[in-house]
């Protein structure tokens, strides 16, 4: 089942996808996606029943997309070796600082906590931050946590995945290159309004076998920039959940990104965004997350 959040007739509504052109309104059952996630398996069964009963449809053409969920918490990982190696080479070229993949990267998932309040959805405009000149897109797979847990074992971790969606971690590369030698993690390189994008839908975990092996592609203005497959993750999402949850509780509605797939951003291939560019991130079984970036 595909689920999302749309703006329709003056308010945001939780919806289920009925067909390529039709949605079913679930907003009388849940005020937002977090409430649906918190409802557990019973809520999903109720949503499926609403779809099956032939409820009146909303035309997709009559809505504006929103981020399918405002995360309870947001973390983003770095699990693709090709992307990391390419970026280290690009950072060296631009800053003169030589880097190499640290042994710890192979031993455990590496991640940071981002701004959960800055998410937008497919079709919404990304506002170019005034302090940056070099903007980039990042093609990622993300999971939504569906069950609370602490110190979750790897074998049990897949049961905590509620669904999968597409994440675009828009990045201000010039700010990032300046601040990363400070060795505290991304700051203004990642943290600005409209800089995080999810969608267009969340696909429930029962439709994507674990570990996820999904084709991923990035295009800008119709030109293919790169992509790969999520099977190349050094640490799959079960290992990611196991590591993050050590002595720390994960809650329903949290979002965790995979990090960028190899060649899934412009930095790796010497490209950068320009004002007005339109980018499309496509992941098998989920759909296409499409946005445009604007200055001013």
Secondary structure, DSSP 8 states (H G I E B T S, - for coil): -EEEEEEETTEEEEEEE-SSSEEEE-TTT-SSHHHHHHTHHHHHHHHHHHHHTT--EEEGGG-EEE-S---SSEEEE---HHHHHHHHHHHHHHH-------HHHHHS--EEE--GGGEE-TT-EEE--TT-S-EE--EEEEEEE-S-EES--HHHHGGGEEEEEEEEE-EEHHHHHHHHTTSS--STTT-STT-EEEEEEEEEGGGS-SS---EEEEEETTEEEEEEEGGG-SS-HHHHHHHHTTTSEE-TT-EEEEEE-TT-SSGGGT----TT-EEEEEETTTEEEEEEEE--
